[in-house]
């Protein structure tokens, strides 16, 4: 893999922390923490430093290896077992992420278009991208990042005049358990996926700096806090809970220079791009994991990944056929799987690698 620069790497971090927010996390927060959703996000940004620091530690301690190589070389057969769990868990996460983007497009843009057509249109660029060298995708991510920043500036300038601070009251009118559960969900859906970046060894990142990554982590988290603040302060809690994708519907109030209205379809591309990055990072993680675990050659691996992408498309058309079941699945099953795969396993790697290295120091 050709090297990428630190800015390209950090734009991937930016997108991974934002990917599922308006489609999944915001709805869960509003229906559990309610008016105190913004408090859940603040707590999540603070507590989320624990897994974020864990990921950074592993990357810094083993700069020449990705997480799959670390598990394999330091933990032996047990490491291979952990790698298989990582592959399976990431595949499930990729399928769910692809379903989210398909469902979002189907419900908000192309509700008269058969879902199978949306799936085909989306899966083709996914297949094309995954068989290319990763540095190509990272450069595209950098371009998408600056595009997203432009959209965010337009959104803020168009909404700031609609803020009503009375809609934020009363504060701390919810049970601590609900606030903490919102924090738990935010960390699971918007911070733990950053682990996918540990498939990129530090040596492959020119100018890598943990401080720069931390700044991107912090800014991304605060930007999501801002999204929740705008949603509640403009819509109010009751209207926010009523909408599906309330942060998307908020964009309908944005106008450009009070002349151009109904720009929400263009502005929401920022969230679409974030989901696309998350899907591609999950698939790239699987691709590299298969290559390292089973010593698969590049050409064979590309064929396998094409099959994986086709499997992704097929399964997306058959999961969550009953409306409303997806949120229950995300809250009760997927969230715990993410903690096991993207926090518990790295934690095991951390402690096992420490124990493994002790005899070498004697």
C-alpha atoms as a printed R data frame, in Angstrom:
    type eleno elety resid chain resno       x       y      z
1   ATOM     1    CA   UNK     A     1   0.000   0.000  0.000
2   ATOM     2    CA   UNK     A     2   1.290   3.464 -0.893
3   ATOM     3    CA   UNK     A     3   1.616   5.944  1.931
4   ATOM     4    CA   UNK     A     4  -1.069   8.486  2.756
5   ATOM     5    CA   UNK     A     5  -0.545  11.792  4.536
6   ATOM     6    CA   UNK     A     6  -1.810  12.616  8.011
7   ATOM     7    CA   UNK     A     7  -4.557  14.940  6.761
8   ATOM     8    CA   UNK     A     8  -6.003  12.202  4.562
9   ATOM     9    CA   UNK     A     9  -5.884   9.833  7.535
10  ATOM    10    CA   UNK     A    10  -7.620  12.308  9.819
11  ATOM    11    CA   UNK     A    11 -10.374  13.017  7.299
12  ATOM    12    CA   UNK     A    12 -11.184   9.313  7.470
13  ATOM    13    CA   UNK     A    13 -11.421   9.679 11.256
14  ATOM    14    CA   UNK     A    14 -13.733  12.674 10.781
15  ATOM    15    CA   UNK     A    15 -16.128  10.725  8.570
16  ATOM    16    CA   UNK     A    16 -16.136   7.607 10.756
17  ATOM    17    CA   UNK     A    17 -17.240   9.591 13.799
18  ATOM    18    CA   UNK     A    18 -20.068  11.261 11.867
19  ATOM    19    CA   UNK     A    19 -21.311   8.457  9.637
20  ATOM    20    CA   UNK     A    20 -24.362   7.060 11.440
21  ATOM    21    CA   UNK     A    21 -25.335  10.097 13.496
22  ATOM    22    CA   UNK     A    22 -28.421  11.482 11.749
23  ATOM    23    CA   UNK     A    23 -29.642   8.059 10.624
24  ATOM    24    CA   UNK     A    24 -29.288   6.117 13.900
25  ATOM    25    CA   UNK     A    25 -27.666   7.847 16.870
26  ATOM    26    CA   UNK     A    26 -29.724  11.046 16.843
27  ATOM    27    CA   UNK     A    27 -33.005   9.129 16.879
28  ATOM    28    CA   UNK     A    28 -31.868   6.909 19.762
29  ATOM    29    CA   UNK     A    29 -30.624   9.916 21.742
30  ATOM    30    CA   UNK     A    30 -33.802  11.932 21.270
31  ATOM    31    CA   UNK     A    31 -35.996   9.031 22.326
32  ATOM    32    CA   UNK     A    32 -33.956   8.137 25.416
33  ATOM    33    CA   UNK     A    33 -32.147  11.210 26.749
34  ATOM    34    CA   UNK     A    34 -34.692  13.631 25.202
35  ATOM    35    CA   UNK     A    35 -33.796  17.267 26.053
36  ATOM    36    CA   UNK     A    36 -30.589  16.100 27.692
37  ATOM    37    CA   UNK     A    37 -29.288  14.475 24.504
38  ATOM    38    CA   UNK     A    38 -26.588  17.116 24.245
39  ATOM    39    CA   UNK     A    39 -25.354  16.154 27.732
40  ATOM    40    CA   UNK     A    40 -25.065  12.533 26.564
41  ATOM    41    CA   UNK     A    41 -22.864  13.689 23.691
42  ATOM    42    CA   UNK     A    42 -20.579  15.749 25.945
43  ATOM    43    CA   UNK     A    43 -20.119  12.771 28.269
44  ATOM    44    CA   UNK     A    44 -19.499  10.505 25.265
45  ATOM    45    CA   UNK     A    45 -16.766  12.779 23.912
46  ATOM    46    CA   UNK     A    46 -15.029  12.674 27.310
47  ATOM    47    CA   UNK     A    47 -15.473   8.950 28.049
48  ATOM    48    CA   UNK     A    48 -14.770   8.116 24.410
49  ATOM    49    CA   UNK     A    49 -11.190   9.209 24.993
50  ATOM    50    CA   UNK     A    50 -10.647   5.805 26.627
51  ATOM    51    CA   UNK     A    51 -11.144   3.709 23.456
52  ATOM    52    CA   UNK     A    52  -9.650   6.474 21.320
53  ATOM    53    CA   UNK     A    53  -6.474   6.434 23.453
54  ATOM    54    CA   UNK     A    54  -6.410   2.633 23.301
55  ATOM    55    CA   UNK     A    55  -6.474   2.698 19.496
56  ATOM    56    CA   UNK     A    56  -3.735   5.358 19.429
57  ATOM    57    CA   UNK     A    57  -1.591   3.373 21.872
58  ATOM    58    CA   UNK     A    58  -1.673   0.228 19.732
59  ATOM    59    CA   UNK     A    59  -0.836   2.238 16.625
60  ATOM    60    CA   UNK     A    60   2.095   3.956 18.352
61  ATOM    61    CA   UNK     A    61   3.498   0.855 20.058
62  ATOM    62    CA   UNK     A    62   3.491  -1.199 16.844
63  ATOM    63    CA   UNK     A    63   4.114   1.386 14.084
64  ATOM    64    CA   UNK     A    64   5.088  -1.267 11.518
65  ATOM    65    CA   UNK     A    65   1.993  -3.439 11.978
66  ATOM    66    CA   UNK     A    66  -1.755  -3.180 11.628
67  ATOM    67    CA   UNK     A    67  -4.087  -4.660 14.239
68  ATOM    68    CA   UNK     A    68  -4.398  -7.967 12.364
69  ATOM    69    CA   UNK     A    69  -0.622  -8.386 12.225
70  ATOM    70    CA   UNK     A    70  -0.295  -7.454 15.897
71  ATOM    71    CA   UNK     A    71  -2.798 -10.126 16.926
72  ATOM    72    CA   UNK     A    72  -1.172 -12.706 14.696
73  ATOM    73    CA   UNK     A    73   2.458 -12.118 15.682
74  ATOM    74    CA   UNK     A    74   1.979 -11.337 19.373
75  ATOM    75    CA   UNK     A    75  -0.878 -13.660 20.307
76  ATOM    76    CA   UNK     A    76  -0.391 -16.639 17.992
77  ATOM    77    CA   UNK     A    77  -3.411 -18.897 17.452
78  ATOM    78    CA   UNK     A    78  -5.485 -16.912 19.915
79  ATOM    79    CA   UNK     A    79  -4.704 -13.817 17.863
80  ATOM    80    CA   UNK     A    80  -5.912 -15.583 14.719
81  ATOM    81    CA   UNK     A    81  -9.141 -16.417 16.543
82  ATOM    82    CA   UNK     A    82  -9.556 -12.746 17.476
83  ATOM    83    CA   UNK     A    83  -8.909 -11.775 13.861
84  ATOM    84    CA   UNK     A    84 -11.696 -14.070 12.662
85  ATOM    85    CA   UNK     A    85 -14.080 -12.395 15.101
86  ATOM    86    CA   UNK     A    86 -12.940  -8.995 13.827
87  ATOM    87    CA   UNK     A    87 -13.609 -10.043 10.233
88  ATOM    88    CA   UNK     A    88 -17.071 -11.430 11.026
89  ATOM    89    CA   UNK     A    89 -18.043  -8.445 13.182
90  ATOM    90    CA   UNK     A    90 -16.831  -5.933 10.610
91  ATOM    91    CA   UNK     A    91 -18.756  -7.730  7.865
92  ATOM    92    CA   UNK     A    92 -21.955  -7.438  9.920
93  ATOM    93    CA   UNK     A    93 -21.182  -3.765 10.542
94  ATOM    94    CA   UNK     A    94 -20.607  -3.203  6.811
95  ATOM    95    CA   UNK     A    95 -23.931  -4.862  5.947
96  ATOM    96    CA   UNK     A    96 -25.781  -2.696  8.485
97  ATOM    97    CA   UNK     A    97 -24.027   0.455  7.239
98  ATOM    98    CA   UNK     A    98 -24.920  -0.361  3.643
99  ATOM    99    CA   UNK     A    99 -28.533  -0.969  4.661
100 ATOM   100    CA   UNK     A   100 -28.594   2.409  6.450
101 ATOM   101    CA   UNK     A   101 -27.435   4.288  3.361
102 ATOM   102    CA   UNK     A   102 -29.848   2.404  1.083
103 ATOM   103    CA   UNK     A   103 -32.773   2.980  3.435
104 ATOM   104    CA   UNK     A   104 -31.902   6.665  3.826
105 ATOM   105    CA   UNK     A   105 -31.837   7.215  0.067
106 ATOM   106    CA   UNK     A   106 -34.986   5.140 -0.423
107 ATOM   107    CA   UNK     A   107 -37.023   6.992  2.223
108 ATOM   108    CA   UNK     A   108 -35.812  10.551  1.628
109 ATOM   109    CA   UNK     A   109 -34.898  10.771 -2.058
110 ATOM   110    CA   UNK     A   110 -36.038   7.895 -4.263
111 ATOM   111    CA   UNK     A   111 -39.121   6.516 -2.513
112 ATOM   112    CA   UNK     A   112 -40.692   5.600 -5.878
113 ATOM   113    CA   UNK     A   113 -37.602   3.748 -7.061
114 ATOM   114    CA   UNK     A   114 -37.282  -0.009 -6.405
115 ATOM   115    CA   UNK     A   115 -34.763  -0.696 -3.659
116 ATOM   116    CA   UNK     A   116 -32.894  -3.196 -5.827
117 ATOM   117    CA   UNK     A   117 -32.013  -0.426 -8.300
118 ATOM   118    CA   UNK     A   118 -30.634   1.757 -5.492
119 ATOM   119    CA   UNK     A   119 -28.569  -1.184 -4.250
120 ATOM   120    CA   UNK     A   120 -27.105  -1.880 -7.706
121 ATOM   121    CA   UNK     A   121 -26.237   1.785 -8.299
122 ATOM   122    CA   UNK     A   122 -24.468   2.002 -4.930
123 ATOM   123    CA   UNK     A   123 -22.644  -1.326 -4.963
124 ATOM   124    CA   UNK     A   124 -20.908  -0.718 -8.313
125 ATOM   125    CA   UNK     A   125 -18.731   2.205 -7.094
126 ATOM   126    CA   UNK     A   126 -18.097   0.261 -3.877
127 ATOM   127    CA   UNK     A   127 -16.715  -2.696 -5.851
128 ATOM   128    CA   UNK     A   128 -14.668  -0.406 -8.090
129 ATOM   129    CA   UNK     A   129 -13.181   1.446 -5.121
130 ATOM   130    CA   UNK     A   130 -12.330  -1.606 -3.008
131 ATOM   131    CA   UNK     A   131 -10.213  -3.213 -5.746
132 ATOM   132    CA   UNK     A   132  -8.200  -0.012 -6.215
133 ATOM   133    CA   UNK     A   133  -5.196   0.968 -4.108
134 ATOM   134    CA   UNK     A   134  -6.196   2.506 -0.787
135 ATOM   135    CA   UNK     A   135  -4.326   5.777 -1.335
136 ATOM   136    CA   UNK     A   136  -6.744   6.581 -4.193
137 ATOM   137    CA   UNK     A   137  -9.688   6.332 -1.805
138 ATOM   138    CA   UNK     A   138  -7.886   8.403  0.851
139 ATOM   139    CA   UNK     A   139  -7.369  11.244 -1.627
140 ATOM   140    CA   UNK     A   140 -11.050  11.121 -2.583
141 ATOM   141    CA   UNK     A   141 -11.868  11.267  1.136
142 ATOM   142    CA   UNK     A   142  -9.788  14.443  1.437
143 ATOM   143    CA   UNK     A   143 -11.771  16.100 -1.357
144 ATOM   144    CA   UNK     A   144 -15.036  14.984  0.240
145 ATOM   145    CA   UNK     A   145 -13.867  16.450  3.560
146 ATOM   146    CA   UNK     A   146 -13.483  19.962  2.164
147 ATOM   147    CA   UNK     A   147 -16.815  19.586  0.369
148 ATOM   148    CA   UNK     A   148 -18.404  18.635  3.693
149 ATOM   149    CA   UNK     A   149 -16.872  21.657  5.430
150 ATOM   150    CA   UNK     A   150 -18.423  23.923  2.803
151 ATOM   151    CA   UNK     A   151 -21.829  22.312  3.348
152 ATOM   152    CA   UNK     A   152 -21.498  22.704  7.130
153 ATOM   153    CA   UNK     A   153 -20.733  26.433  6.780
154 ATOM   154    CA   UNK     A   154 -23.793  26.882  4.547
155 ATOM   155    CA   UNK     A   155 -25.978  24.967  7.027
156 ATOM   156    CA   UNK     A   156 -24.805  27.015 10.012
157 ATOM   157    CA   UNK     A   157 -25.280  30.328  8.233
158 ATOM   158    CA   UNK     A   158 -28.773  29.287  7.164
159 ATOM   159    CA   UNK     A   159 -29.968  28.021 10.557
160 ATOM   160    CA   UNK     A   160 -28.366  30.221 13.191
161 ATOM   161    CA   UNK     A   161 -31.183  32.771 13.028
162 ATOM   162    CA   UNK     A   162 -33.807  30.105 13.865
163 ATOM   163    CA   UNK     A   163 -32.350  29.117 17.252
164 ATOM   164    CA   UNK     A   164 -34.722  29.374 20.214
165 ATOM   165    CA   UNK     A   165 -32.928  28.756 23.521
166 ATOM   166    CA   UNK     A   166 -36.245  28.228 25.313
167 ATOM   167    CA   UNK     A   167 -36.548  24.906 23.468
168 ATOM   168    CA   UNK     A   168 -33.543  23.638 25.448
169 ATOM   169    CA   UNK     A   169 -35.304  23.969 28.801
170 ATOM   170    CA   UNK     A   170 -35.623  22.335 31.288
171 ATOM   171    CA   UNK     A   171 -32.096  20.986 31.641
172 ATOM   172    CA   UNK     A   172 -31.368  17.737 33.539
173 ATOM   173    CA   UNK     A   173 -35.033  16.801 33.541
174 ATOM   174    CA   UNK     A   174 -34.252  13.205 32.624
175 ATOM   175    CA   UNK     A   175 -33.047  10.190 34.579
176 ATOM   176    CA   UNK     A   176 -29.261   9.670 34.761
177 ATOM   177    CA   UNK     A   177 -29.719   6.156 33.351
178 ATOM   178    CA   UNK     A   178 -31.257   7.523 30.146
179 ATOM   179    CA   UNK     A   179 -28.508  10.104 29.762
180 ATOM   180    CA   UNK     A   180 -25.822   7.458 30.292
181 ATOM   181    CA   UNK     A   181 -27.508   5.092 27.847
182 ATOM   182    CA   UNK     A   182 -27.406   7.868 25.260
183 ATOM   183    CA   UNK     A   183 -23.699   8.231 26.003
184 ATOM   184    CA   UNK     A   184 -23.260   4.463 25.647
185 ATOM   185    CA   UNK     A   185 -24.939   4.511 22.218
186 ATOM   186    CA   UNK     A   186 -23.005   7.537 20.962
187 ATOM   187    CA   UNK     A   187 -19.681   5.919 21.862
188 ATOM   188    CA   UNK     A   188 -20.735   2.651 20.231
189 ATOM   189    CA   UNK     A   189 -21.962   4.082 16.937
190 ATOM   190    CA   UNK     A   190 -19.788   7.174 16.530
191 ATOM   191    CA   UNK     A   191 -16.480   6.568 18.328
192 ATOM   192    CA   UNK     A   192 -15.746   2.837 18.317
193 ATOM   193    CA   UNK     A   193 -15.792   2.615 14.463
194 ATOM   194    CA   UNK     A   194 -12.588   4.702 14.561
195 ATOM   195    CA   UNK     A   195 -10.940   1.363 15.413
196 ATOM   196    CA   UNK     A   196 -11.173   0.506 11.707
197 ATOM   197    CA   UNK     A   197  -8.281   2.914 11.131
198 ATOM   198    CA   UNK     A   198  -5.995   0.535 13.036
199 ATOM   199    CA   UNK     A   199  -5.858  -1.528  9.871
200 ATOM   200    CA   UNK     A   200  -3.489   1.196  8.595
201 ATOM   201    CA   UNK     A   201   0.009   0.876 10.134
202 ATOM   202    CA   UNK     A   202   1.534   4.081 11.412
203 ATOM   203    CA   UNK     A   203   4.472   3.686  9.018
204 ATOM   204    CA   UNK     A   204   2.039   4.090  6.103
205 ATOM   205    CA   UNK     A   205   0.991   7.566  7.301
206 ATOM   206    CA   UNK     A   206   3.340  10.427  6.454
207 ATOM   207    CA   UNK     A   207   3.523  12.943  9.293
208 ATOM   208    CA   UNK     A   208   1.262  10.950 11.607
209 ATOM   209    CA   UNK     A   209   0.594  12.754 14.875
210 ATOM   210    CA   UNK     A   210  -1.662  11.552 17.726
211 ATOM   211    CA   UNK     A   211  -2.249  15.205 18.635
212 ATOM   212    CA   UNK     A   212  -3.617  15.983 15.169
213 ATOM   213    CA   UNK     A   213  -5.884  12.944 15.352
214 ATOM   214    CA   UNK     A   214  -7.106  14.049 18.774
215 ATOM   215    CA   UNK     A   215  -7.939  17.509 17.391
216 ATOM   216    CA   UNK     A   216  -9.984  15.935 14.582
217 ATOM   217    CA   UNK     A   217 -11.691  13.667 17.119
218 ATOM   218    CA   UNK     A   218 -12.588  16.636 19.301
219 ATOM   219    CA   UNK     A   219 -13.789  18.860 16.450
220 ATOM   220    CA   UNK     A   220 -15.870  16.051 14.972
221 ATOM   221    CA   UNK     A   221 -17.484  15.323 18.341
222 ATOM   222    CA   UNK     A   222 -18.249  19.001 18.920
223 ATOM   223    CA   UNK     A   223 -19.729  19.273 15.425
224 ATOM   224    CA   UNK     A   224 -22.175  16.477 16.282
225 ATOM   225    CA   UNK     A   225 -22.977  18.238 19.554
226 ATOM   226    CA   UNK     A   226 -23.769  21.281 17.421
227 ATOM   227    CA   UNK     A   227 -26.094  19.217 15.206
228 ATOM   228    CA   UNK     A   228 -28.045  18.033 18.241
229 ATOM   229    CA   UNK     A   229 -28.110  21.560 19.686
230 ATOM   230    CA   UNK     A   230 -29.529  22.990 16.446
231 ATOM   231    CA   UNK     A   231 -32.088  20.204 16.102
232 ATOM   232    CA   UNK     A   232 -33.554  20.625 19.590
233 ATOM   233    CA   UNK     A   233 -33.272  24.422 19.778
234 ATOM   234    CA   UNK     A   234 -35.004  24.930 16.424
235 ATOM   235    CA   UNK     A   235 -37.538  22.092 16.312
236 ATOM   236    CA   UNK     A   236 -38.130  21.604 20.032
237 ATOM   237    CA   UNK     A   237 -38.006  18.173 21.623
238 ATOM   238    CA   UNK     A   238 -41.511  17.032 20.664
239 ATOM   239    CA   UNK     A   239 -41.145  17.769 16.951
240 ATOM   240    CA   UNK     A   240 -37.618  16.334 16.987
241 ATOM   241    CA   UNK     A   241 -38.906  13.043 18.413
242 ATOM   242    CA   UNK     A   242 -41.743  12.953 15.884
243 ATOM   243    CA   UNK     A   243 -39.537  13.089 12.788
244 ATOM   244    CA   UNK     A   244 -37.551  10.276 11.261
245 ATOM   245    CA   UNK     A   245 -34.121  11.790 10.577
246 ATOM   246    CA   UNK     A   246 -34.921  15.101 12.359
247 ATOM   247    CA   UNK     A   247 -31.489  16.549 11.553
248 ATOM   248    CA   UNK     A   248 -32.168  15.940  7.861
249 ATOM   249    CA   UNK     A   249 -35.553  17.686  8.016
250 ATOM   250    CA   UNK     A   250 -33.824  20.573  9.765
251 ATOM   251    CA   UNK     A   251 -31.976  21.244  6.513
252 ATOM   252    CA   UNK     A   252 -35.296  22.145  4.870
253 ATOM   253    CA   UNK     A   253 -35.140  25.414  6.796
254 ATOM   254    CA   UNK     A   254 -31.853  26.380  5.181
255 ATOM   255    CA   UNK     A   255 -31.970  28.938  2.389
256 ATOM   256    CA   UNK     A   256 -29.032  30.398  0.492
257 ATOM   257    CA   UNK     A   257 -29.024  34.215  0.625
258 ATOM   258    CA   UNK     A   258 -32.801  34.035  1.215
259 ATOM   259    CA   UNK     A   259 -33.157  33.279 -2.489
260 ATOM   260    CA   UNK     A   260 -32.525  29.570 -3.027
261 ATOM   261    CA   UNK     A   261 -34.667  27.220 -0.924
262 ATOM   262    CA   UNK     A   262 -35.083  23.433 -0.655
263 ATOM   263    CA   UNK     A   263 -31.359  22.755 -0.695
264 ATOM   264    CA   UNK     A   264 -31.586  19.911  1.840
265 ATOM   265    CA   UNK     A   265 -30.975  17.250 -0.808
266 ATOM   266    CA   UNK     A   266 -27.627  18.813 -1.684
267 ATOM   267    CA   UNK     A   267 -26.568  19.644  1.871
268 ATOM   268    CA   UNK     A   268 -27.367  16.159  3.173
269 ATOM   269    CA   UNK     A   269 -24.756  14.736  0.793
270 ATOM   270    CA   UNK     A   270 -22.301  15.364  3.638
271 ATOM   271    CA   UNK     A   271 -23.925  12.557  5.640
272 ATOM   272    CA   UNK     A   272 -24.090  10.342  2.566
273 ATOM   273    CA   UNK     A   273 -20.355  10.784  2.022
274 ATOM   274    CA   UNK     A   274 -19.635   9.908  5.659
275 ATOM   275    CA   UNK     A   275 -21.581   6.662  5.379
276 ATOM   276    CA   UNK     A   276 -19.815   5.808  2.130
277 ATOM   277    CA   UNK     A   277 -16.437   6.280  3.838
278 ATOM   278    CA   UNK     A   278 -17.537   4.048  6.723
279 ATOM   279    CA   UNK     A   279 -18.609   1.280  4.342
280 ATOM   280    CA   UNK     A   280 -15.351   1.505  2.407
281 ATOM   281    CA   UNK     A   281 -13.236   1.470  5.582
282 ATOM   282    CA   UNK     A   282 -15.093  -1.603  6.851
283 ATOM   283    CA   UNK     A   283 -14.538  -3.388  3.535
284 ATOM   284    CA   UNK     A   284 -10.893  -2.341  3.381
285 ATOM   285    CA   UNK     A   285 -10.466  -3.685  6.919
286 ATOM   286    CA   UNK     A   286 -11.909  -7.024  5.789
287 ATOM   287    CA   UNK     A   287  -9.705  -7.037  2.685
288 ATOM   288    CA   UNK     A   288  -6.491  -6.489  4.635
289 ATOM   289    CA   UNK     A   289  -7.573  -8.895  7.385
290 ATOM   290    CA   UNK     A   290  -8.197 -11.683  4.874
291 ATOM   291    CA   UNK     A   291  -4.838 -11.051  3.207
292 ATOM   292    CA   UNK     A   292  -2.915 -11.172  6.497
293 ATOM   293    CA   UNK     A   293  -4.872 -14.006  8.126
294 ATOM   294    CA   UNK     A   294  -4.998 -16.396  5.170
295 ATOM   295    CA   UNK     A   295  -2.023 -15.114  3.113
296 ATOM   296    CA   UNK     A   296  -4.276 -14.394  0.138
297 ATOM   297    CA   UNK     A   297  -2.670 -12.964 -3.001
298 ATOM   298    CA   UNK     A   298  -3.813  -9.535 -4.212
299 ATOM   299    CA   UNK     A   299  -5.635 -10.757 -7.330
300 ATOM   300    CA   UNK     A   300  -7.425 -13.524 -5.437
301 ATOM   301    CA   UNK     A   301  -8.264 -11.110 -2.645
302 ATOM   302    CA   UNK     A   302  -9.885  -8.697 -5.118
303 ATOM   303    CA   UNK     A   303 -12.080 -11.525 -6.383
304 ATOM   304    CA   UNK     A   304 -13.028 -12.446 -2.818
305 ATOM   305    CA   UNK     A   305 -13.869  -8.814 -2.017
306 ATOM   306    CA   UNK     A   306 -16.036  -8.583 -5.126
307 ATOM   307    CA   UNK     A   307 -17.973 -11.597 -3.851
308 ATOM   308    CA   UNK     A   308 -18.191  -9.984 -0.399
309 ATOM   309    CA   UNK     A   309 -19.619  -6.807 -1.953
310 ATOM   310    CA   UNK     A   310 -22.200  -8.820 -3.896
311 ATOM   311    CA   UNK     A   311 -23.105 -10.645 -0.682
312 ATOM   312    CA   UNK     A   312 -23.448  -7.234  0.966
313 ATOM   313    CA   UNK     A   313 -25.895  -6.136 -1.723
314 ATOM   314    CA   UNK     A   314 -27.958  -9.326 -1.566
315 ATOM   315    CA   UNK     A   315 -28.296  -9.373  2.221
316 ATOM   316    CA   UNK     A   316 -29.217  -5.678  2.317
317 ATOM   317    CA   UNK     A   317 -32.332  -6.447  0.307
318 ATOM   318    CA   UNK     A   318 -33.546  -9.024  2.830
319 ATOM   319    CA   UNK     A   319 -32.737  -7.668  6.305
320 ATOM   320    CA   UNK     A   320 -35.175  -5.489  8.246
321 ATOM   321    CA   UNK     A   321 -38.111  -6.256  5.969
322 ATOM   322    CA   UNK     A   322 -40.478  -5.223  8.773
323 ATOM   323    CA   UNK     A   323 -40.553  -1.454  9.282
324 ATOM   324    CA   UNK     A   324 -39.277  -0.346 12.689
325 ATOM   325    CA   UNK     A   325 -37.345  -3.494 13.608
326 ATOM   326    CA   UNK     A   326 -34.000  -1.968 12.653
327 ATOM   327    CA   UNK     A   327 -33.801   0.472 15.583
328 ATOM   328    CA   UNK     A   328 -34.528  -2.325 18.062
329 ATOM   329    CA   UNK     A   329 -31.767  -4.414 16.436
330 ATOM   330    CA   UNK     A   330 -29.284  -1.531 16.513
331 ATOM   331    CA   UNK     A   331 -30.071  -0.722 20.174
332 ATOM   332    CA   UNK     A   332 -30.234  -4.267 21.522
333 ATOM   333    CA   UNK     A   333 -27.817  -6.312 19.402
334 ATOM   334    CA   UNK     A   334 -25.532  -4.309 17.111
335 ATOM   335    CA   UNK     A   335 -24.437  -1.855 19.798
336 ATOM   336    CA   UNK     A   336 -23.161  -4.672 22.036
337 ATOM   337    CA   UNK     A   337 -21.454  -6.381 19.114
338 ATOM   338    CA   UNK     A   338 -19.605  -3.135 18.368
339 ATOM   339    CA   UNK     A   339 -18.366  -2.939 21.947
340 ATOM   340    CA   UNK     A   340 -17.158  -6.544 21.843
341 ATOM   341    CA   UNK     A   341 -15.458  -6.290 18.451
342 ATOM   342    CA   UNK     A   342 -14.129  -2.717 18.558
343 ATOM   343    CA   UNK     A   343 -13.368  -2.276 22.259
344 ATOM   344    CA   UNK     A   344 -13.104  -5.596 24.124
345 ATOM   345    CA   UNK     A   345 -10.900  -7.232 21.469
346 ATOM   346    CA   UNK     A   346  -8.460  -4.270 21.253
347 ATOM   347    CA   UNK     A   347  -8.407  -4.287 25.058
348 ATOM   348    CA   UNK     A   348  -7.513  -7.994 25.041
349 ATOM   349    CA   UNK     A   349  -4.799  -7.280 22.477
350 ATOM   350    CA   UNK     A   350  -3.460  -4.525 24.717
351 ATOM   351    CA   UNK     A   351  -3.239  -6.668 27.871
352 ATOM   352    CA   UNK     A   352  -2.079  -9.829 26.100
353 ATOM   353    CA   UNK     A   353   0.689  -7.976 24.288
354 ATOM   354    CA   UNK     A   354   1.898  -6.541 27.600
355 ATOM   355    CA   UNK     A   355   2.048  -9.998 29.168
356 ATOM   356    CA   UNK     A   356   3.688 -11.404 26.075
357 ATOM   357    CA   UNK     A   357   6.470  -8.851 26.158
358 ATOM   358    CA   UNK     A   358   7.334  -9.269 29.856
359 ATOM   359    CA   UNK     A   359   9.593 -12.342 29.510
360 ATOM   360    CA   UNK     A   360  11.603 -10.546 26.842
361 ATOM   361    CA   UNK     A   361  12.582  -7.854 29.332
362 ATOM   362    CA   UNK     A   362  14.022 -10.274 31.898
